[in-house]
């Protein structure tokens, strides 16, 4: 299949590109390199560009005879979205709609969307099923939900099919150690804790210790990035024009911030300095998935089912790439 992967040089995108290529697909990566990395994908697959340049997107869709789009390109920091909602609506909704409309015009029949568990807001029950009310509590989640709604409307009106994958917390690195997680600034908990263990930052900050959780810190579902990538490939195989699929992608188990810190200490053999702080705006107490639907309908199952195995792959990446991609 001829596939355009937007944001494909980013963290989850690059792991998905790696698996798509391994399965023989013809992949074009479109990335601004604002958050992605040249070294994360094969050079011959990378086209540097921005979704704002819709003429460039047109050329790629037509010139490469694209049959499917996997859309990762987006801003993805909850805290930043609260401070700068205009950037998030512009990037995550306006530019994404431009891309979707070009797909409609050019007969691209399959669209896989990188969505998020943030569309649920503070859930009424955990583990969270796809039937849970969608009520985001931050602009990031609102923008992702807005685009999910657009996909549903497009699929009802035009011959395009989609799958929205609601990620929980992506973590880990490729098993072979060739690619991994490198953000600047880093916002994800596991690499932040590893960096503190390595002495690359003075401490890791715990945002809130008074949540209604077993140890007072936020609980999240950490799903390995390779497992997430596999879900995209299964989705591509299942999508049909005019249909819409929506799935949670997580392990079904939550780990608290303190549990993450203890696991990193166990894996690395190093003490992690911790600084406790107030709650962060827009953070629900607990988010973890029910992935029963994607297991039942697509046959997906997480290969990394415990936090320690996920952290081990992340630690291997950070040890062998102390400056990330070094760009």
C-alpha positions as CSV (number, residue, x, y, z in Angstrom):
1,X,0.0,0.0,0.0
2,X,1.2,3.6,-0.7
3,X,1.0,5.4,2.6
4,X,1.7,9.0,3.6
5,X,2.7,9.3,7.3
6,X,2.4,12.8,8.6
7,X,4.6,13.5,11.6
8,X,6.4,10.2,10.8
9,X,9.8,11.3,12.1
10,X,8.3,11.8,15.6
11,X,8.3,9.3,18.4
12,X,5.2,7.1,17.7
13,X,5.4,7.9,14.0
14,X,8.9,6.7,13.5
15,X,8.2,3.4,15.2
16,X,5.1,2.9,13.0
17,X,7.1,3.8,9.9
18,X,9.7,1.1,10.9
19,X,6.9,-1.5,11.1
20,X,5.2,-0.4,7.9
21,X,8.4,-0.7,5.9
22,X,9.2,-4.1,7.5
23,X,5.8,-5.3,6.1
24,X,6.7,-4.1,2.6
25,X,4.5,-0.9,2.4
26,X,5.6,2.1,0.2
27,X,5.9,4.8,2.8
28,X,6.4,8.6,2.4
29,X,7.1,10.4,5.6
30,X,6.0,14.1,5.8
31,X,7.5,15.9,8.8
32,X,8.4,19.5,9.6
33,X,11.1,18.3,11.9
34,X,9.8,20.7,14.5
35,X,9.5,17.8,16.9
36,X,10.7,14.9,14.7
37,X,14.2,13.8,13.9
38,X,15.9,13.1,10.5
39,X,17.7,10.1,12.0
40,X,14.5,8.4,13.1
41,X,13.5,7.4,9.6
42,X,15.3,6.4,6.4
43,X,16.5,9.5,4.6
44,X,15.1,8.4,1.2
45,X,11.6,8.2,2.8
46,X,11.6,11.7,4.4
47,X,10.0,14.8,2.8
48,X,10.5,17.8,5.0
49,X,7.4,20.0,5.0
50,X,4.6,21.5,7.0
51,X,0.9,20.9,6.9
52,X,0.4,24.6,6.4
53,X,1.8,24.2,2.9
54,X,-1.3,22.5,1.5
55,X,0.1,22.8,-2.1
56,X,3.0,20.6,-1.0
57,X,0.5,18.1,0.5
58,X,-1.4,18.1,-2.8
59,X,1.7,17.3,-4.7
60,X,2.6,14.4,-2.4
61,X,-0.9,12.9,-2.5
62,X,-1.1,13.0,-6.2
63,X,2.5,12.5,-7.2
64,X,3.0,9.5,-4.9
65,X,-0.5,8.1,-5.7
66,X,-1.2,7.8,-2.0
67,X,-3.8,5.3,-0.9
68,X,-3.8,5.8,2.8
69,X,-2.8,8.4,5.3
70,X,-1.6,7.9,8.9
71,X,-1.8,11.2,10.6
72,X,0.5,11.8,13.6
73,X,1.4,15.5,13.1
74,X,0.0,17.5,16.0
75,X,0.9,19.4,19.1
76,X,0.5,17.1,22.1
77,X,1.3,18.8,25.5
78,X,-1.7,19.1,27.9
79,X,-0.1,21.9,29.9
80,X,0.9,23.9,26.9
81,X,-2.5,23.5,25.4
82,X,-4.0,25.2,28.5
83,X,-1.6,28.1,28.1
84,X,-1.8,28.4,24.3
85,X,-5.1,27.0,23.0
86,X,-4.9,29.0,19.8
87,X,-1.8,27.1,18.6
88,X,-3.5,23.8,19.4
89,X,-6.7,24.5,17.6
90,X,-4.8,25.8,14.6
91,X,-2.4,22.9,14.4
92,X,-4.6,20.0,15.5
93,X,-7.9,21.1,13.9
94,X,-7.4,23.6,11.1
95,X,-4.3,22.0,9.5
96,X,-5.7,18.5,10.0
97,X,-9.0,19.5,8.3
98,X,-7.0,20.8,5.3
99,X,-5.2,17.4,5.1
100,X,-8.5,15.5,5.4
101,X,-10.1,17.6,2.7
102,X,-7.3,17.0,0.3
103,X,-7.6,13.3,0.9
104,X,-11.3,13.6,0.0
105,X,-10.5,15.4,-3.2
106,X,-7.9,13.0,-4.3
107,X,-9.7,9.8,-3.5
108,X,-7.5,8.6,-0.5
109,X,-9.8,6.0,1.0
110,X,-8.1,5.2,4.3
111,X,-7.2,7.5,7.2
112,X,-5.7,6.5,10.5
113,X,-5.8,9.2,13.2
114,X,-3.6,9.5,16.2
115,X,-6.2,10.4,18.9
116,X,-5.9,10.3,22.7
117,X,-7.5,9.2,25.9
118,X,-7.7,12.9,26.7
119,X,-11.0,13.0,24.8
120,X,-12.6,11.3,27.8
121,X,-11.6,14.0,30.3
122,X,-12.2,12.7,33.9
123,X,-13.9,9.3,33.3
124,X,-16.8,8.1,35.3
125,X,-15.2,4.6,35.6
126,X,-11.9,2.9,34.9
127,X,-10.9,1.0,33.0
128,X,-12.2,3.3,30.3
129,X,-14.3,1.8,27.5
130,X,-15.1,3.4,24.1
131,X,-18.6,3.9,25.4
132,X,-17.4,6.4,28.1
133,X,-18.7,9.9,27.7
134,X,-16.3,12.1,25.8
135,X,-15.8,15.3,27.9
136,X,-12.3,16.7,27.6
137,X,-11.0,18.9,30.3
138,X,-8.2,20.6,28.4
139,X,-7.8,22.1,25.0
140,X,-5.5,19.3,23.7
141,X,-8.3,16.8,24.3
142,X,-10.9,19.2,22.8
143,X,-8.9,19.5,19.6
144,X,-8.5,15.8,19.2
145,X,-12.2,15.2,19.8
146,X,-13.1,18.0,17.3
147,X,-11.1,16.1,14.6
148,X,-12.6,12.8,15.5
149,X,-16.1,14.3,15.0
150,X,-14.9,15.7,11.6
151,X,-13.7,12.2,10.6
152,X,-17.1,10.7,11.5
153,X,-19.0,13.3,9.4
154,X,-16.6,12.9,6.4
155,X,-17.0,9.1,6.5
156,X,-20.8,9.5,6.5
157,X,-20.8,11.9,3.5
158,X,-17.8,10.8,1.4
159,X,-16.1,7.6,0.3
160,X,-13.4,7.7,3.0
161,X,-12.9,5.4,5.9
162,X,-11.1,6.1,9.1
163,X,-9.8,4.7,12.4
164,X,-9.3,6.9,15.4
165,X,-6.9,5.3,17.9
166,X,-7.2,6.7,21.4
167,X,-3.7,6.3,22.9
168,X,-3.0,6.1,26.5
169,X,0.6,6.9,27.5
170,X,3.1,5.9,24.9
171,X,6.4,4.7,26.4
172,X,9.5,2.6,25.7
173,X,11.7,2.3,22.6
174,X,12.2,-0.1,19.7
175,X,13.4,-3.5,20.9
176,X,16.5,-3.4,18.7
177,X,17.5,0.0,20.2
178,X,17.7,1.8,16.8
179,X,15.0,4.4,17.6
180,X,13.5,5.7,20.7
181,X,12.0,8.8,22.5
182,X,13.7,12.2,22.2
183,X,11.6,15.3,22.9
184,X,13.0,18.8,23.5
185,X,11.7,19.8,25.9
186,X,10.8,16.4,27.3
187,X,7.4,16.2,28.9
188,X,6.8,12.4,29.2
189,X,7.2,10.9,32.6
190,X,9.3,7.8,32.0
191,X,12.1,9.7,30.1
192,X,12.0,12.5,32.6
193,X,12.5,10.0,35.5
194,X,15.3,8.2,33.6
195,X,17.0,11.6,32.9
196,X,16.9,12.3,36.6
197,X,18.3,8.9,37.4
198,X,21.2,9.6,34.9
199,X,21.9,13.0,36.5
200,X,20.9,14.9,33.4
201,X,18.3,16.9,35.4
202,X,18.4,17.8,39.1
203,X,15.1,16.0,40.0
204,X,11.8,14.8,38.7
205,X,8.8,16.8,39.8
206,X,5.7,15.0,41.0
207,X,2.7,17.2,40.1
208,X,0.2,16.5,42.9
209,X,0.3,14.1,45.8
210,X,-3.3,14.4,47.0
211,X,-5.2,12.8,44.2
212,X,-7.9,10.2,45.1
213,X,-5.6,7.3,44.1
214,X,-3.8,4.7,46.2
215,X,-0.7,6.7,46.8
216,X,-2.0,10.2,46.0
217,X,-0.3,10.5,42.6
218,X,-1.8,10.4,39.1
219,X,-2.3,6.9,37.6
220,X,-1.8,6.3,33.9
221,X,-1.8,3.4,31.5
222,X,1.7,3.1,29.8
223,X,1.6,1.3,26.5
224,X,4.7,0.4,24.6
225,X,5.3,2.4,21.4
226,X,5.8,-0.8,19.3
227,X,2.5,-2.1,20.5
228,X,0.9,1.2,19.4
229,X,2.6,1.0,16.1
230,X,1.2,-2.5,15.5
231,X,-2.3,-1.1,16.2
232,X,-2.0,1.3,13.3
233,X,-1.1,-1.5,10.9
234,X,-4.0,-3.6,11.9
235,X,-6.3,-0.6,11.5
236,X,-5.1,0.0,8.0
237,X,-6.0,-3.5,7.0
238,X,-9.5,-3.2,8.4
239,X,-10.6,0.3,7.2
240,X,-13.2,0.4,4.4
241,X,-14.5,3.5,2.6
242,X,-17.5,5.1,4.4
243,X,-16.8,3.4,7.7
244,X,-15.4,4.6,11.0
245,X,-13.6,2.7,13.7
246,X,-12.6,3.9,17.1
247,X,-10.4,2.1,19.6
248,X,-8.7,2.5,22.9
249,X,-5.1,1.4,22.8
250,X,-3.6,0.6,26.3
251,X,-2.6,-2.2,28.5
252,X,-5.7,-2.1,30.8
253,X,-3.6,-1.4,33.9
254,X,-2.6,1.9,35.5
255,X,0.6,2.8,37.3
256,X,1.0,5.8,39.6
257,X,3.8,8.4,39.3
258,X,5.4,6.9,42.4
259,X,5.3,3.4,40.8
260,X,7.0,4.7,37.7
261,X,9.8,6.2,39.8
262,X,10.3,3.0,41.8
263,X,10.4,0.9,38.6
264,X,13.0,3.2,37.0
265,X,15.1,2.9,40.2
266,X,14.8,-0.9,40.0
267,X,15.7,-1.1,36.3
268,X,18.6,1.4,36.4
269,X,19.9,0.7,39.9
270,X,20.0,4.4,40.5
271,X,18.2,6.7,43.0
272,X,15.9,9.2,41.5
273,X,15.8,12.6,43.2
274,X,12.1,13.8,43.5
275,X,10.6,17.2,44.1
276,X,6.9,17.3,45.0
277,X,4.7,20.1,43.7
278,X,1.1,21.1,43.3
279,X,-1.3,19.6,40.8
280,X,-1.0,20.5,37.2
281,X,-4.0,22.0,35.4
282,X,-5.9,19.6,33.2
283,X,-4.7,16.3,34.8
284,X,-7.4,13.7,35.7
285,X,-6.6,11.5,38.7
286,X,-6.6,8.1,36.8
287,X,-6.7,7.1,33.2
288,X,-6.3,3.5,32.0
289,X,-7.9,1.6,29.2
290,X,-10.1,-1.2,28.4
291,X,-8.7,-2.5,25.2
292,X,-11.3,-5.3,24.9
293,X,-12.8,-3.9,21.7
294,X,-9.5,-3.6,19.7
295,X,-8.5,-7.1,20.9
296,X,-11.9,-8.5,19.8
297,X,-12.3,-6.8,16.5
298,X,-8.7,-6.4,15.2
299,X,-6.9,-9.1,17.1
300,X,-4.5,-6.6,18.7
301,X,-2.8,-7.5,22.0
302,X,0.0,-5.7,23.9
303,X,3.3,-7.7,23.9
304,X,4.7,-5.5,26.6
305,X,2.2,-6.1,29.5
306,X,4.1,-4.8,32.5
307,X,5.8,-1.5,33.3
308,X,9.2,-3.0,34.0
309,X,9.6,-4.5,30.5
310,X,8.6,-1.1,29.0
311,X,11.0,0.8,31.2
312,X,13.8,-1.6,30.3
313,X,13.5,-0.8,26.6
314,X,13.5,2.9,27.4
315,X,16.5,2.6,29.6
316,X,18.4,0.7,26.9
317,X,17.7,3.5,24.4
318,X,18.8,6.3,26.8
319,X,21.9,4.4,27.8
320,X,23.0,3.9,24.2
321,X,21.8,7.4,23.0
322,X,22.6,9.8,25.9
323,X,21.9,12.8,23.7
324,X,19.0,11.2,21.9
325,X,19.4,11.5,18.1
326,X,22.2,14.0,18.7
327,X,21.0,16.5,16.2
